[in-house]
Amino acid sequence: MEQPIVGFHKDEYDDWVADLKCGHTQHVRHDPPWQLRPWVISEEGRKSKIGMELNCKKCEKSDSI
């Protein structure tokens, strides 16, 4: 289920995590070559992704119960 990003925070390992409108969270690492998200490195890049939708697996899982 697609959910918009409403903010970001860092976890206990200093990795960036997207805060989703549904209340769930999702890691958004820049970890080449597996995940190419250079925008997460800068504050400007993260701000540009506010409102972008990510697939929330937790919402999908609870929706199928």
CHARMM-style PDB file with segment names, atoms N, HN, CA, C and O in Angstrom:
ATOM      1  N   MET     1       0.853  -1.172   0.000  1.00  0.00      PROA
ATOM      2  CA  MET     1       0.000   0.000   0.000  1.00  0.00      PROA
ATOM      3  C   MET     1       0.902   1.239   0.000  1.00  0.00      PROA
ATOM      4  O   MET     1       1.776   1.379   0.855  1.00  0.00      PROA
ATOM      5  N   GLU     2       0.684   2.116  -0.947  1.00  0.00      PROA
ATOM      6  HN  GLU     2      -0.026   2.002  -1.641  1.00  0.00      PROA
ATOM      7  CA  GLU     2       1.486   3.329  -1.083  1.00  0.00      PROA
ATOM      8  C   GLU     2       1.122   4.348   0.003  1.00  0.00      PROA
ATOM      9  O   GLU     2      -0.053   4.623   0.249  1.00  0.00      PROA
ATOM     10  N   GLN     3       2.158   4.902   0.647  1.00  0.00      PROA
ATOM     11  HN  GLN     3       3.112   4.679   0.448  1.00  0.00      PROA
ATOM     12  CA  GLN     3       1.977   5.907   1.704  1.00  0.00      PROA
ATOM     13  C   GLN     3       2.978   7.033   1.481  1.00  0.00      PROA
ATOM     14  O   GLN     3       4.137   6.761   1.167  1.00  0.00      PROA
ATOM     15  N   PRO     4       2.563   8.297   1.634  1.00  0.00      PROA
ATOM     16  CA  PRO     4       3.486   9.407   1.434  1.00  0.00      PROA
ATOM     17  C   PRO     4       4.465   9.578   2.601  1.00  0.00      PROA
ATOM     18  O   PRO     4       4.143   9.298   3.755  1.00  0.00      PROA
ATOM     19  N   ILE     5       5.664  10.046   2.260  1.00  0.00      PROA
ATOM     20  HN  ILE     5       5.925  10.274   1.321  1.00  0.00      PROA
ATOM     21  CA  ILE     5       6.666  10.384   3.263  1.00  0.00      PROA
ATOM     22  C   ILE     5       6.274  11.720   3.894  1.00  0.00      PROA
ATOM     23  O   ILE     5       5.955  12.678   3.190  1.00  0.00      PROA
ATOM     24  N   VAL     6       6.300  11.775   5.231  1.00  0.00      PROA
ATOM     25  HN  VAL     6       6.560  10.997   5.803  1.00  0.00      PROA
ATOM     26  CA  VAL     6       5.974  13.031   5.932  1.00  0.00      PROA
ATOM     27  C   VAL     6       7.185  13.595   6.678  1.00  0.00      PROA
ATOM     28  O   VAL     6       7.135  14.723   7.168  1.00  0.00      PROA
ATOM     29  N   GLY     7       8.267  12.828   6.768  1.00  0.00      PROA
ATOM     30  HN  GLY     7       8.308  11.912   6.369  1.00  0.00      PROA
ATOM     31  CA  GLY     7       9.465  13.303   7.443  1.00  0.00      PROA
ATOM     32  C   GLY     7      10.531  12.225   7.451  1.00  0.00      PROA
ATOM     33  O   GLY     7      10.346  11.140   6.899  1.00  0.00      PROA
ATOM     34  N   PHE     8      11.663  12.543   8.093  1.00  0.00      PROA
ATOM     35  HN  PHE     8      11.813  13.424   8.541  1.00  0.00      PROA
ATOM     36  CA  PHE     8      12.786  11.615   8.179  1.00  0.00      PROA
ATOM     37  C   PHE     8      13.408  11.700   9.563  1.00  0.00      PROA
ATOM     38  O   PHE     8      13.326  12.733  10.228  1.00  0.00      PROA
ATOM     39  N   HSD     9      14.024  10.619   9.987  1.00  0.00      PROA
ATOM     40  HN  HSD     9      14.091   9.780   9.447  1.00  0.00      PROA
ATOM     41  CA  HSD     9      14.831  10.618  11.202  1.00  0.00      PROA
ATOM     42  C   HSD     9      15.921   9.560  11.040  1.00  0.00      PROA
ATOM     43  O   HSD     9      15.867   8.729  10.133  1.00  0.00      PROA
ATOM     44  N   LYS    10      16.911   9.605  11.935  1.00  0.00      PROA
ATOM     45  HN  LYS    10      16.955  10.280  12.671  1.00  0.00      PROA
ATOM     46  CA  LYS    10      17.970   8.594  11.917  1.00  0.00      PROA
ATOM     47  C   LYS    10      17.704   7.571  13.008  1.00  0.00      PROA
ATOM     48  O   LYS    10      17.226   7.903  14.093  1.00  0.00      PROA
ATOM     49  N   ASP    11      18.026   6.311  12.696  1.00  0.00      PROA
ATOM     50  HN  ASP    11      18.414   6.041  11.814  1.00  0.00      PROA
ATOM     51  CA  ASP    11      17.861   5.247  13.690  1.00  0.00      PROA
ATOM     52  C   ASP    11      19.107   5.145  14.572  1.00  0.00      PROA
ATOM     53  O   ASP    11      20.032   5.948  14.454  1.00  0.00      PROA
ATOM     54  N   GLU    12      19.115   4.159  15.445  1.00  0.00      PROA
ATOM     55  HN  GLU    12      18.364   3.507  15.542  1.00  0.00      PROA
ATOM     56  CA  GLU    12      20.225   3.999  16.384  1.00  0.00      PROA
ATOM     57  C   GLU    12      21.540   3.637  15.711  1.00  0.00      PROA
ATOM     58  O   GLU    12      22.592   3.704  16.346  1.00  0.00      PROA
ATOM     59  N   TYR    13      21.501   3.253  14.431  1.00  0.00      PROA
ATOM     60  HN  TYR    13      20.646   3.199  13.915  1.00  0.00      PROA
ATOM     61  CA  TYR    13      22.707   2.915  13.679  1.00  0.00      PROA
ATOM     62  C   TYR    13      23.126   4.038  12.736  1.00  0.00      PROA
ATOM     63  O   TYR    13      24.018   3.859  11.906  1.00  0.00      PROA
ATOM     64  N   ASP    14      22.477   5.200  12.867  1.00  0.00      PROA
ATOM     65  HN  ASP    14      21.752   5.345  13.540  1.00  0.00      PROA
ATOM     66  CA  ASP    14      22.767   6.392  12.063  1.00  0.00      PROA
ATOM     67  C   ASP    14      22.318   6.243  10.605  1.00  0.00      PROA
ATOM     68  O   ASP    14      22.853   6.905   9.716  1.00  0.00      PROA
ATOM     69  N   ASP    15      21.335   5.373  10.367  1.00  0.00      PROA
ATOM     70  HN  ASP    15      20.900   4.835  11.089  1.00  0.00      PROA
ATOM     71  CA  ASP    15      20.754   5.208   9.033  1.00  0.00      PROA
ATOM     72  C   ASP    15      19.487   6.047   8.932  1.00  0.00      PROA
ATOM     73  O   ASP    15      18.762   6.199   9.916  1.00  0.00      PROA
ATOM     74  N   TRP    16      19.215   6.594   7.741  1.00  0.00      PROA
ATOM     75  HN  TRP    16      19.804   6.470   6.942  1.00  0.00      PROA
ATOM     76  CA  TRP    16      18.013   7.401   7.537  1.00  0.00      PROA
ATOM     77  C   TRP    16      16.776   6.527   7.411  1.00  0.00      PROA
ATOM     78  O   TRP    16      16.795   5.477   6.770  1.00  0.00      PROA
ATOM     79  N   VAL    17      15.707   6.986   8.037  1.00  0.00      PROA
ATOM     80  HN  VAL    17      15.692   7.839   8.558  1.00  0.00      PROA
ATOM     81  CA  VAL    17      14.420   6.289   8.051  1.00  0.00      PROA
ATOM     82  C   VAL    17      13.342   7.288   7.639  1.00  0.00      PROA
ATOM     83  O   VAL    17      13.288   8.402   8.160  1.00  0.00      PROA
ATOM     84  N   ALA    18      12.487   6.885   6.704  1.00  0.00      PROA
ATOM     85  HN  ALA    18      12.531   5.980   6.281  1.00  0.00      PROA
ATOM     86  CA  ALA    18      11.364   7.729   6.287  1.00  0.00      PROA
ATOM     87  C   ALA    18      10.192   7.503   7.235  1.00  0.00      PROA
ATOM     88  O   ALA    18       9.865   6.365   7.574  1.00  0.00      PROA
ATOM     89  N   ASP    19       9.563   8.601   7.660  1.00  0.00      PROA
ATOM     90  HN  ASP    19       9.829   9.525   7.384  1.00  0.00      PROA
ATOM     91  CA  ASP    19       8.337   8.543   8.450  1.00  0.00      PROA
ATOM     92  C   ASP    19       7.178   8.634   7.469  1.00  0.00      PROA
ATOM     93  O   ASP    19       7.098   9.583   6.689  1.00  0.00      PROA
ATOM     94  N   LEU    20       6.286   7.665   7.502  1.00  0.00      PROA
ATOM     95  HN  LEU    20       6.351   6.894   8.135  1.00  0.00      PROA
ATOM     96  CA  LEU    20       5.172   7.621   6.558  1.00  0.00      PROA
ATOM     97  C   LEU    20       3.889   8.146   7.197  1.00  0.00      PROA
ATOM     98  O   LEU    20       3.734   8.120   8.418  1.00  0.00      PROA
ATOM     99  N   LYS    21       2.983   8.618   6.363  1.00  0.00      PROA
ATOM    100  HN  LYS    21       3.109   8.639   5.371  1.00  0.00      PROA
ATOM    101  CA  LYS    21       1.720   9.199   6.839  1.00  0.00      PROA
ATOM    102  C   LYS    21       0.911   8.214   7.679  1.00  0.00      PROA
ATOM    103  O   LYS    21       0.184   8.628   8.582  1.00  0.00      PROA
ATOM    104  N   CYS    22       1.026   6.942   7.400  1.00  0.00      PROA
ATOM    105  HN  CYS    22       1.617   6.606   6.667  1.00  0.00      PROA
ATOM    106  CA  CYS    22       0.270   5.915   8.116  1.00  0.00      PROA
ATOM    107  C   CYS    22       0.789   5.696   9.535  1.00  0.00      PROA
ATOM    108  O   CYS    22       0.144   5.021  10.338  1.00  0.00      PROA
ATOM    109  N   GLY    23       1.970   6.275   9.846  1.00  0.00      PROA
ATOM    110  HN  GLY    23       2.494   6.823   9.193  1.00  0.00      PROA
ATOM    111  CA  GLY    23       2.566   6.083  11.158  1.00  0.00      PROA
ATOM    112  C   GLY    23       3.684   5.055  11.175  1.00  0.00      PROA
ATOM    113  O   GLY    23       4.404   4.938  12.166  1.00  0.00      PROA
ATOM    114  N   HSD    24       3.835   4.312  10.088  1.00  0.00      PROA
ATOM    115  HN  HSD    24       3.249   4.407   9.283  1.00  0.00      PROA
ATOM    116  CA  HSD    24       4.917   3.340   9.986  1.00  0.00      PROA
ATOM    117  C   HSD    24       6.184   4.035   9.494  1.00  0.00      PROA
ATOM    118  O   HSD    24       6.158   5.210   9.130  1.00  0.00      PROA
ATOM    119  N   THR    25       7.282   3.303   9.488  1.00  0.00      PROA
ATOM    120  HN  THR    25       7.303   2.348   9.783  1.00  0.00      PROA
ATOM    121  CA  THR    25       8.561   3.837   9.027  1.00  0.00      PROA
ATOM    122  C   THR    25       9.192   2.876   8.032  1.00  0.00      PROA
ATOM    123  O   THR    25       8.840   1.698   7.967  1.00  0.00      PROA
ATOM    124  N   GLN    26      10.148   3.412   7.246  1.00  0.00      PROA
ATOM    125  HN  GLN    26      10.435   4.369   7.299  1.00  0.00      PROA
ATOM    126  CA  GLN    26      10.858   2.578   6.280  1.00  0.00      PROA
ATOM    127  C   GLN    26      12.263   3.135   6.091  1.00  0.00      PROA
ATOM    128  O   GLN    26      12.433   4.337   5.889  1.00  0.00      PROA
ATOM    129  N   HSD    27      13.279   2.262   6.156  1.00  0.00      PROA
ATOM    130  HN  HSD    27      13.142   1.285   6.320  1.00  0.00      PROA
ATOM    131  CA  HSD    27      14.649   2.698   5.910  1.00  0.00      PROA
ATOM    132  C   HSD    27      14.800   3.165   4.465  1.00  0.00      PROA
ATOM    133  O   HSD    27      14.212   2.587   3.551  1.00  0.00      PROA
ATOM    134  N   VAL    28      15.583   4.203   4.273  1.00  0.00      PROA
ATOM    135  HN  VAL    28      16.060   4.673   5.016  1.00  0.00      PROA
ATOM    136  CA  VAL    28      15.870   4.738   2.934  1.00  0.00      PROA
ATOM    137  C   VAL    28      17.381   4.951   2.811  1.00  0.00      PROA
ATOM    138  O   VAL    28      17.858   6.082   2.725  1.00  0.00      PROA
ATOM    139  N   ARG    29      18.113   3.850   2.806  1.00  0.00      PROA
ATOM    140  HN  ARG    29      17.726   2.931   2.876  1.00  0.00      PROA
ATOM    141  CA  ARG    29      19.574   3.901   2.750  1.00  0.00      PROA
ATOM    142  C   ARG    29      20.081   4.158   1.335  1.00  0.00      PROA
ATOM    143  O   ARG    29      19.471   3.749   0.347  1.00  0.00      PROA
ATOM    144  N   HSD    30      21.214   4.847   1.270  1.00  0.00      PROA
ATOM    145  HN  HSD    30      21.710   5.179   2.072  1.00  0.00      PROA
ATOM    146  CA  HSD    30      21.986   4.935   0.025  1.00  0.00      PROA
ATOM    147  C   HSD    30      23.133   3.956   0.198  1.00  0.00      PROA
ATOM    148  O   HSD    30      24.110   4.254   0.885  1.00  0.00      PROA
ATOM    149  N   ASP    31      23.019   2.789  -0.421  1.00  0.00      PROA
ATOM    150  HN  ASP    31      22.225   2.547  -0.979  1.00  0.00      PROA
ATOM    151  CA  ASP    31      23.963   1.701  -0.216  1.00  0.00      PROA
ATOM    152  C   ASP    31      24.301   1.060  -1.565  1.00  0.00      PROA
ATOM    153  O   ASP    31      23.900  -0.071  -1.838  1.00  0.00      PROA
ATOM    154  N   PRO    32      25.047   1.795  -2.408  1.00  0.00      PROA
ATOM    155  CA  PRO    32      25.368   1.248  -3.730  1.00  0.00      PROA
ATOM    156  C   PRO    32      26.117  -0.069  -3.616  1.00  0.00      PROA
ATOM    157  O   PRO    32      26.879  -0.247  -2.665  1.00  0.00      PROA
ATOM    158  N   PRO    33      25.934  -0.992  -4.536  1.00  0.00      PROA
ATOM    159  CA  PRO    33      25.094  -0.930  -5.720  1.00  0.00      PROA
ATOM    160  C   PRO    33      23.668  -1.429  -5.488  1.00  0.00      PROA
ATOM    161  O   PRO    33      22.867  -1.452  -6.422  1.00  0.00      PROA
ATOM    162  N   TRP    34      23.342  -1.826  -4.261  1.00  0.00      PROA
ATOM    163  HN  TRP    34      23.993  -1.807  -3.502  1.00  0.00      PROA
ATOM    164  CA  TRP    34      22.019  -2.404  -4.008  1.00  0.00      PROA
ATOM    165  C   TRP    34      20.912  -1.365  -3.969  1.00  0.00      PROA
ATOM    166  O   TRP    34      19.846  -1.580  -4.546  1.00  0.00      PROA
ATOM    167  N   GLN    35      21.140  -0.258  -3.306  1.00  0.00      PROA
ATOM    168  HN  GLN    35      22.006  -0.084  -2.837  1.00  0.00      PROA
ATOM    169  CA  GLN    35      20.115   0.785  -3.209  1.00  0.00      PROA
ATOM    170  C   GLN    35      20.751   2.115  -3.582  1.00  0.00      PROA
ATOM    171  O   GLN    35      21.671   2.581  -2.910  1.00  0.00      PROA
ATOM    172  N   LEU    36      20.264   2.716  -4.641  1.00  0.00      PROA
ATOM    173  HN  LEU    36      19.517   2.337  -5.186  1.00  0.00      PROA
ATOM    174  CA  LEU    36      20.799   3.988  -5.117  1.00  0.00      PROA
ATOM    175  C   LEU    36      19.848   5.112  -4.713  1.00  0.00      PROA
ATOM    176  O   LEU    36      18.879   5.406  -5.413  1.00  0.00      PROA
ATOM    177  N   ARG    37      20.136   5.720  -3.597  1.00  0.00      PROA
ATOM    178  HN  ARG    37      20.923   5.482  -3.028  1.00  0.00      PROA
ATOM    179  CA  ARG    37      19.322   6.831  -3.107  1.00  0.00      PROA
ATOM    180  C   ARG    37      20.236   7.966  -2.642  1.00  0.00      PROA
ATOM    181  O   ARG    37      20.250   8.301  -1.458  1.00  0.00      PROA
ATOM    182  N   PRO    38      21.001   8.560  -3.565  1.00  0.00      PROA
ATOM    183  CA  PRO    38      21.924   9.621  -3.172  1.00  0.00      PROA
ATOM    184  C   PRO    38      21.214  10.832  -2.576  1.00  0.00      PROA
ATOM    185  O   PRO    38      21.832  11.614  -1.854  1.00  0.00      PROA
ATOM    186  N   TRP    39      19.929  10.997  -2.867  1.00  0.00      PROA
ATOM    187  HN  TRP    39      19.427  10.361  -3.454  1.00  0.00      PROA
ATOM    188  CA  TRP    39      19.164  12.132  -2.345  1.00  0.00      PROA
ATOM    189  C   TRP    39      19.035  12.097  -0.826  1.00  0.00      PROA
ATOM    190  O   TRP    39      18.802  13.134  -0.205  1.00  0.00      PROA
ATOM    191  N   VAL    40      19.185  10.912  -0.214  1.00  0.00      PROA
ATOM    192  HN  VAL    40      19.374  10.069  -0.719  1.00  0.00      PROA
ATOM    193  CA  VAL    40      19.005  10.802   1.230  1.00  0.00      PROA
ATOM    194  C   VAL    40      20.183  11.420   2.004  1.00  0.00      PROA
ATOM    195  O   VAL    40      20.059  11.715   3.192  1.00  0.00      PROA
ATOM    196  N   ILE    41      21.305  11.612   1.336  1.00  0.00      PROA
ATOM    197  HN  ILE    41      21.405  11.373   0.370  1.00  0.00      PROA
ATOM    198  CA  ILE    41      22.502  12.120   2.001  1.00  0.00      PROA
ATOM    199  C   ILE    41      22.371  13.588   2.414  1.00  0.00      PROA
ATOM    200  O   ILE    41      22.908  13.980   3.450  1.00  0.00      PROA
ATOM    201  N   SER    42      21.674  14.398   1.634  1.00  0.00      PROA
ATOM    202  HN  SER    42      21.237  14.080   0.793  1.00  0.00      PROA
ATOM    203  CA  SER    42      21.579  15.833   1.938  1.00  0.00      PROA
ATOM    204  C   SER    42      20.194  16.203   2.463  1.00  0.00      PROA
ATOM    205  O   SER    42      19.194  15.564   2.135  1.00  0.00      PROA
ATOM    206  N   GLU    43      20.161  17.248   3.283  1.00  0.00      PROA
ATOM    207  HN  GLU    43      20.973  17.768   3.549  1.00  0.00      PROA
ATOM    208  CA  GLU    43      18.885  17.729   3.805  1.00  0.00      PROA
ATOM    209  C   GLU    43      17.981  18.187   2.662  1.00  0.00      PROA
ATOM    210  O   GLU    43      16.778  17.927   2.665  1.00  0.00      PROA
ATOM    211  N   GLU    44      18.572  18.868   1.691  1.00  0.00      PROA
ATOM    212  HN  GLU    44      19.550  19.079   1.689  1.00  0.00      PROA
ATOM    213  CA  GLU    44      17.805  19.335   0.525  1.00  0.00      PROA
ATOM    214  C   GLU    44      17.199  18.158  -0.237  1.00  0.00      PROA
ATOM    215  O   GLU    44      16.048  18.220  -0.669  1.00  0.00      PROA
ATOM    216  N   GLY    45      17.977  17.086  -0.401  1.00  0.00      PROA
ATOM    217  HN  GLY    45      18.912  17.036  -0.051  1.00  0.00      PROA
ATOM    218  CA  GLY    45      17.490  15.896  -1.094  1.00  0.00      PROA
ATOM    219  C   GLY    45      16.332  15.252  -0.360  1.00  0.00      PROA
ATOM    220  O   GLY    45      15.337  14.864  -0.972  1.00  0.00      PROA
ATOM    221  N   ARG    46      16.464  15.138   0.972  1.00  0.00      PROA
ATOM    222  HN  ARG    46      17.272  15.454   1.469  1.00  0.00      PROA
ATOM    223  CA  ARG    46      15.366  14.549   1.753  1.00  0.00      PROA
ATOM    224  C   ARG    46      14.121  15.422   1.677  1.00  0.00      PROA
ATOM    225  O   ARG    46      13.017  14.904   1.510  1.00  0.00      PROA
ATOM    226  N   LYS    47      14.279  16.722   1.795  1.00  0.00      PROA
ATOM    227  HN  LYS    47      15.176  17.142   1.931  1.00  0.00      PROA
ATOM    228  CA  LYS    47      13.120  17.634   1.711  1.00  0.00      PROA
ATOM    229  C   LYS    47      12.410  17.497   0.371  1.00  0.00      PROA
ATOM    230  O   LYS    47      11.188  17.620   0.297  1.00  0.00      PROA
ATOM    231  N   SER    48      13.180  17.241  -0.694  1.00  0.00      PROA
ATOM    232  HN  SER    48      14.173  17.141  -0.634  1.00  0.00      PROA
ATOM    233  CA  SER    48      12.576  17.118  -2.027  1.00  0.00      PROA
ATOM    234  C   SER    48      11.707  15.865  -2.148  1.00  0.00      PROA
ATOM    235  O   SER    48      10.901  15.763  -3.073  1.00  0.00      PROA
ATOM    236  N   LYS    49      11.860  14.917  -1.232  1.00  0.00      PROA
ATOM    237  HN  LYS    49      12.515  15.000  -0.481  1.00  0.00      PROA
ATOM    238  CA  LYS    49      11.099  13.667  -1.297  1.00  0.00      PROA
ATOM    239  C   LYS    49       9.901  13.643  -0.355  1.00  0.00      PROA
ATOM    240  O   LYS    49       9.172  12.652  -0.324  1.00  0.00      PROA
ATOM    241  N   ILE    50       9.679  14.708   0.415  1.00  0.00      PROA
ATOM    242  HN  ILE    50      10.271  15.513   0.390  1.00  0.00      PROA
ATOM    243  CA  ILE    50       8.479  14.789   1.249  1.00  0.00      PROA
ATOM    244  C   ILE    50       7.259  14.710   0.322  1.00  0.00      PROA
ATOM    245  O   ILE    50       7.160  15.457  -0.651  1.00  0.00      PROA
ATOM    246  N   GLY    51       6.356  13.818   0.627  1.00  0.00      PROA
ATOM    247  HN  GLY    51       6.436  13.210   1.418  1.00  0.00      PROA
ATOM    248  CA  GLY    51       5.174  13.616  -0.218  1.00  0.00      PROA
ATOM    249  C   GLY    51       5.323  12.455  -1.195  1.00  0.00      PROA
ATOM    250  O   GLY    51       4.329  11.939  -1.705  1.00  0.00      PROA
ATOM    251  N   MET    52       6.563  12.044  -1.458  1.00  0.00      PROA
ATOM    252  HN  MET    52       7.371  12.464  -1.044  1.00  0.00      PROA
ATOM    253  CA  MET    52       6.782  10.901  -2.341  1.00  0.00      PROA
ATOM    254  C   MET    52       6.208   9.657  -1.665  1.00  0.00      PROA
ATOM    255  O   MET    52       6.320   9.503  -0.449  1.00  0.00      PROA
ATOM    256  N   GLU    53       5.604   8.784  -2.435  1.00  0.00      PROA
ATOM    257  HN  GLU    53       5.513   8.909  -3.423  1.00  0.00      PROA
ATOM    258  CA  GLU    53       4.993   7.591  -1.868  1.00  0.00      PROA
ATOM    259  C   GLU    53       5.942   6.408  -1.900  1.00  0.00      PROA
ATOM    260  O   GLU    53       6.648   6.172  -2.881  1.00  0.00      PROA
ATOM    261  N   LEU    54       5.939   5.671  -0.796  1.00  0.00      PROA
ATOM    262  HN  LEU    54       5.366   5.863   0.001  1.00  0.00      PROA
ATOM    263  CA  LEU    54       6.678   4.411  -0.687  1.00  0.00      PROA
ATOM    264  C   LEU    54       5.689   3.300  -0.401  1.00  0.00      PROA
ATOM    265  O   LEU    54       4.632   3.531   0.186  1.00  0.00      PROA
ATOM    266  N   ASN    55       6.034   2.101  -0.816  1.00  0.00      PROA
ATOM    267  HN  ASN    55       6.892   1.913  -1.293  1.00  0.00      PROA
ATOM    268  CA  ASN    55       5.183   0.952  -0.536  1.00  0.00      PROA
ATOM    269  C   ASN    55       5.363   0.543   0.924  1.00  0.00      PROA
ATOM    270  O   ASN    55       6.454   0.131   1.318  1.00  0.00      PROA
ATOM    271  N   CYS    56       4.315   0.651   1.728  1.00  0.00      PROA
ATOM    272  HN  CYS    56       3.428   0.986   1.408  1.00  0.00      PROA
ATOM    273  CA  CYS    56       4.371   0.280   3.139  1.00  0.00      PROA
ATOM    274  C   CYS    56       3.950  -1.172   3.279  1.00  0.00      PROA
ATOM    275  O   CYS    56       2.773  -1.512   3.160  1.00  0.00      PROA
ATOM    276  N   LYS    57       4.935  -2.019   3.535  1.00  0.00      PROA
ATOM    277  HN  LYS    57       5.891  -1.743   3.632  1.00  0.00      PROA
ATOM    278  CA  LYS    57       4.658  -3.451   3.666  1.00  0.00      PROA
ATOM    279  C   LYS    57       3.868  -3.756   4.929  1.00  0.00      PROA
ATOM    280  O   LYS    57       3.107  -4.723   4.962  1.00  0.00      PROA
ATOM    281  N   LYS    58       4.034  -2.946   5.968  1.00  0.00      PROA
ATOM    282  HN  LYS    58       4.652  -2.160   5.941  1.00  0.00      PROA
ATOM    283  CA  LYS    58       3.274  -3.168   7.201  1.00  0.00      PROA
ATOM    284  C   LYS    58       1.788  -2.913   6.965  1.00  0.00      PROA
ATOM    285  O   LYS    58       0.947  -3.649   7.483  1.00  0.00      PROA
ATOM    286  N   CYS    59       1.454  -1.881   6.191  1.00  0.00      PROA
ATOM    287  HN  CYS    59       2.137  -1.283   5.770  1.00  0.00      PROA
ATOM    288  CA  CYS    59       0.039  -1.618   5.877  1.00  0.00      PROA
ATOM    289  C   CYS    59      -0.526  -2.738   5.007  1.00  0.00      PROA
ATOM    290  O   CYS    59      -1.660  -3.171   5.214  1.00  0.00      PROA
ATOM    291  N   GLU    60       0.251  -3.207   4.039  1.00  0.00      PROA
ATOM    292  HN  GLU    60       1.172  -2.855   3.870  1.00  0.00      PROA
ATOM    293  CA  GLU    60      -0.215  -4.299   3.180  1.00  0.00      PROA
ATOM    294  C   GLU    60      -0.476  -5.554   4.000  1.00  0.00      PROA
ATOM    295  O   GLU    60      -1.465  -6.254   3.782  1.00  0.00      PROA
ATOM    296  N   LYS    61       0.414  -5.832   4.942  1.00  0.00      PROA
ATOM    297  HN  LYS    61       1.217  -5.263   5.120  1.00  0.00      PROA
ATOM    298  CA  LYS    61       0.277  -7.022   5.761  1.00  0.00      PROA
ATOM    299  C   LYS    61      -0.975  -6.950   6.632  1.00  0.00      PROA
ATOM    300  O   LYS    61      -1.715  -7.928   6.738  1.00  0.00      PROA
ATOM    301  N   SER    62      -1.214  -5.787   7.258  1.00  0.00      PROA
ATOM    302  HN  SER    62      -0.613  -4.993   7.172  1.00  0.00      PROA
ATOM    303  CA  SER    62      -2.398  -5.663   8.114  1.00  0.00      PROA
ATOM    304  C   SER    62      -3.688  -5.603   7.308  1.00  0.00      PROA
ATOM    305  O   SER    62      -4.757  -5.938   7.818  1.00  0.00      PROA
ATOM    306  N   ASP    63      -3.593  -5.178   6.050  1.00  0.00      PROA
ATOM    307  HN  ASP    63      -2.725  -4.905   5.636  1.00  0.00      PROA
ATOM    308  CA  ASP    63      -4.745  -5.098   5.161  1.00  0.00      PROA
ATOM    309  C   ASP    63      -5.193  -6.475   4.727  1.00  0.00      PROA
ATOM    310  O   ASP    63      -6.366  -6.681   4.418  1.00  0.00      PROA
ATOM    311  N   SER    64      -4.251  -7.438   4.702  1.00  0.00      PROA
ATOM    312  HN  SER    64      -3.297  -7.270   4.954  1.00  0.00      PROA
ATOM    313  CA  SER    64      -4.587  -8.782   4.211  1.00  0.00      PROA
ATOM    314  C   SER    64      -5.081  -9.702   5.316  1.00  0.00      PROA
ATOM    315  O   SER    64      -5.407 -10.858   5.050  1.00  0.00      PROA
ATOM    316  N   ILE    65      -5.141  -9.223   6.528  1.00  0.00      PROA
ATOM    317  HN  ILE    65      -4.875  -8.284   6.745  1.00  0.00      PROA
ATOM    318  CA  ILE    65      -5.590 -10.059   7.650  1.00  0.00      PROA
ATOM    319  C   ILE    65      -7.112 -10.115   7.696  1.00  0.00      PROA
ATOM    320  OT1 ILE    65      -7.679 -10.769   8.571  1.00  0.00      PROA
TER     321      ILE     65
END
